[in-house]
């Protein structure tokens, strides 16, 4: 391992972001904020959300990344009204991430897995057109945006999106649990190989191919020994987010990471 691993936990690990921040501090890890108060009620403003998040993390001194709003967000929708609202959510997510000093903001692609070639072509065209303009905000702020796979069945889809935008501030995020659910022909290790240097961010968790369980690394079909070996052998050092929703699962996963000599936390 040439560089220190950049390991984070999800803010959904505990009942509140503040409690998750305490756990992250105890473990000596960063935190990805994945709860957005703006979703919660209609009259909540962007500034209300920023103020609430800042209060939750005011005592946290670790590294922060931010998971953008994603529920039903599709900047490539063929419905012009839905597209407008989705783009508003993306811009609000950028403003929140910048305000809480996140160095990385993660977005879902919005792809729903359609197999209609005309729709796929239009989706990519709309996505690239939006992000070519949107990414300028990140370039100015010095923040990296990453696109996460969800329903994609192979790695080329997201690669084409990022390469179409062609910005040093737009890179790829790989969710290993989603690969196990939806990419039955191409396993996680193959995604890593295909993404290569474009891979900047990872969500790691496990499942048995039926439900997005977000279980600990031992509890599912993804072979994390193979995953970690591939990252080491390829010299890739993406952000690693333990996207699990319980302290017990996080500690079990850190133990496995230590046993596999991928990361040795100060405390487990």
C-alpha positions in Angstrom: 0.0 0.0 0.0 1.7 3.1 -1.2 -0.7 5.6 0.2 -2.8 5.7 3.3 -6.3 4.4 2.6 -9.1 7.0 2.6 -11.8 5.2 4.5 -15.1 6.7 5.5 -18.4 5.5 7.1 -21.9 6.5 6.1 -23.7 9.0 8.2 -26.6 6.5 8.3 -24.5 4.2 10.5 -26.3 5.6 13.6 -29.6 7.2 14.4 -28.3 10.7 13.8 -25.5 12.3 11.8 -24.0 13.6 15.1 -23.8 10.1 16.5 -22.3 8.8 13.3 -19.8 11.6 13.4 -18.8 10.5 16.9 -18.3 6.9 15.7 -16.2 8.1 12.7 -14.0 10.1 15.1 -13.6 7.1 17.4 -12.5 4.9 14.5 -10.3 7.6 13.0 -12.3 7.6 9.8 -14.0 10.1 7.5 -17.8 10.3 7.0 -20.0 10.5 3.9 -23.2 12.5 4.7 -26.1 10.7 3.1 -29.1 12.2 4.8 -30.5 15.3 3.3 -33.1 17.2 5.5 -34.4 19.0 2.4 -36.3 15.8 1.4 -38.1 15.8 4.7 -40.7 18.5 4.5 -42.0 20.9 1.8 -41.3 24.1 3.6 -37.7 23.3 4.5 -35.3 25.7 2.7 -31.8 25.0 1.3 -30.3 27.3 4.0 -32.3 25.4 6.7 -30.7 22.2 5.5 -27.2 23.6 5.4 -27.6 25.1 8.9 -29.0 21.7 10.3 -26.1 19.7 8.8 -23.5 22.2 10.0 -24.9 21.9 13.5 -24.7 18.1 13.3 -21.1 18.0 12.3 -19.7 21.1 14.1 -17.5 18.9 16.3 -16.3 16.6 13.6 -12.8 17.3 12.3 -12.5 14.3 9.9 -12.8 14.2 6.1 -16.3 14.7 4.6 -17.9 13.6 1.4 -21.5 14.1 0.4 -24.1 11.9 -1.2 -26.3 14.1 -3.3 -30.1 13.9 -3.3 -31.1 10.9 -5.5 -34.7 9.9 -4.9 -36.4 10.0 -8.3 -33.7 12.4 -9.5 -33.1 12.1 -13.3 -31.4 15.0 -15.0 -31.9 13.2 -18.3 -35.7 12.7 -18.0 -37.6 13.1 -21.2 -40.2 15.0 -19.2 -39.1 18.6 -19.2 -40.7 19.4 -15.8 -39.1 16.4 -14.1 -35.8 17.2 -15.7 -36.0 20.8 -14.4 -36.7 19.6 -10.8 -34.0 17.0 -10.9 -31.4 19.6 -12.1 -32.6 21.9 -9.2 -31.9 19.0 -6.8 -28.4 18.6 -8.2 -27.6 22.2 -7.9 -28.9 22.2 -4.3 -26.8 19.2 -3.6 -23.7 21.1 -4.9 -24.5 24.0 -2.7 -24.9 21.8 0.4 -21.7 19.9 -0.3 -19.7 23.1 -0.8 -21.2 24.6 2.4 -20.1 21.6 4.6 -16.7 21.5 3.0 -17.1 18.2 1.2 -14.3 17.5 -1.2 -16.3 14.9 -3.1 -20.0 14.9 -4.1 -21.6 11.7 -5.3 -24.5 11.6 -7.8 -26.5 8.7 -9.1 -26.6 8.4 -12.9 -30.4 8.4 -12.9 -30.4 5.5 -15.4 -33.4 3.2 -14.7 -32.1 0.3 -16.8 -34.2 0.8 -20.0 -33.4 -1.4 -22.9 -34.8 0.9 -25.5 -31.9 2.0 -27.7 -33.5 5.3 -28.6 -34.2 6.2 -25.0 -30.6 5.2 -24.0 -29.1 7.5 -26.7 -31.3 10.4 -25.6 -30.5 9.8 -21.9 -26.8 10.0 -22.6 -27.2 13.1 -24.7 -29.2 14.9 -22.0 -26.9 13.8 -19.3 -23.7 15.0 -21.0 -25.3 18.3 -22.0 -26.3 19.0 -18.4 -23.0 18.0 -16.8 -20.8 19.8 -19.3 -22.3 23.0 -17.8 -22.9 21.8 -14.2 -19.3 20.6 -13.8 -18.0 24.1 -14.2 -19.2 24.8 -10.7 -17.0 22.0 -9.4 -14.0 23.1 -11.3 -14.3 26.6 -9.8 -14.8 25.2 -6.3 -12.1 22.5 -6.5 -14.6 19.8 -5.7 -14.8 16.4 -7.4 -18.1 15.0 -8.6 -18.5 11.3 -9.0 -21.2 9.2 -10.8 -22.4 6.0 -9.0 -23.7 3.0 -10.8 -27.1 1.7 -9.6 -29.1 -0.3 -12.2 -26.3 -0.4 -14.7 -25.5 -4.0 -15.9 -22.0 -3.2 -17.2 -19.4 -0.6 -16.7 -19.3 1.0 -20.1 -22.5 3.0 -19.5 -21.1 5.2 -16.8 -17.7 5.4 -18.5 -19.4 6.8 -21.6 -21.2 9.4 -19.5 -18.0 10.6 -17.8 -15.9 10.5 -20.9 -18.6 12.5 -22.8 -18.4 15.3 -20.2 -14.6 15.2 -20.3 -13.7 17.1 -17.1 -10.9 16.4 -14.6 -13.5 17.1 -11.9 -16.0 14.4 -13.0 -15.0 10.8 -12.1 -16.5 7.4 -11.4 -17.9 5.9 -8.2 -18.3 2.1 -8.0 -20.9 0.6 -5.7 -19.9 -3.0 -5.3 -23.3 -4.0 -3.7 -25.2 -2.6 -6.7 -22.9 -4.5 -9.1 -23.8 -7.8 -7.3 -27.5 -7.0 -7.7 -27.7 -5.9 -11.3 -24.5 -6.8 -13.1 -24.8 -10.6 -13.3 -22.4 -11.0 -16.2 -19.6 -8.6 -15.0 -18.3 -9.0 -11.5 -16.9 -6.2 -9.2 -13.3 -7.0 -10.1 -14.0 -6.6 -13.8 -15.6 -3.3 -13.1 -12.5 -2.1 -11.3 -10.3 -3.2 -14.1 -12.5 -1.4 -16.7 -12.8 1.8 -14.6 -9.1 1.9 -14.0 -7.8 5.4 -13.2 -11.3 6.8 -13.6 -12.2 5.1 -10.3 -12.2 7.8 -7.6 -14.8 6.6 -5.1 -16.2 3.3 -3.9 -19.2 2.2 -1.8 -18.5 -1.2 -0.2 -21.2 -3.4 1.4 -22.6 -6.9 0.6 -25.8 -8.8 -0.3 -26.9 -12.1 -1.7 -28.2 -10.8 -5.0 -31.8 -10.4 -4.0 -32.0 -7.3 -1.9 -29.8 -4.2 -1.4 -29.0 -5.3 2.2 -26.0 -3.1 2.8 -24.6 -5.9 5.0 -21.1 -6.3 6.3 -18.4 -7.4 3.9 -18.6 -11.1 5.1 -22.3 -11.3 4.7 -23.0 -11.8 0.9 -21.7 -12.9 -2.5 -19.1 -10.2 -3.1 -15.6 -11.7 -2.5 -13.8 -8.8 -0.9 -10.5 -10.6 -0.8 -10.5 -10.5 -4.6 -11.7 -6.9 -4.6 -9.0 -5.7 -2.3 -6.3 -7.7 -4.1 -7.4 -6.0 -7.4 -7.2 -2.6 -5.9 -3.7 -3.2 -4.5 -2.4 -4.9 -7.6 -3.7 -2.2 -9.9 -2.3 0.6 -7.6 -5.8 2.2 -7.3 -6.6 4.2 -4.2 -10.2 5.4 -4.3 -12.1 6.8 -1.4 -13.7 3.8 0.4 -17.1 4.3 2.0 -18.3 1.6 4.3 -22.0 2.1 3.3 -23.5 0.0 6.1 -26.2 1.1 8.5 -25.1 -0.3 11.8 -22.0 0.1 13.9 -21.7 -3.7 14.3 -21.5 -4.2 10.5 -18.9 -1.5 10.2 -16.7 -3.0 12.9 -17.0 -6.5 11.4 -16.0 -5.1 8.0 -13.1 -3.2 9.4 -11.9 -6.4 11.1 -12.0 -8.2 7.7 -10.2 -5.4 6.0 -7.5 -5.6 8.7 -7.2 -9.4 8.4 -6.8 -9.1 4.6 -4.1 -6.4 5.1 -6.1 -3.9 3.2 -6.5 -1.4 6.0 -5.5 -1.5 9.6 -7.6 0.8 11.7 -6.3 2.1 15.0 -9.4 0.7 16.8 -12.2 -1.7 15.7 
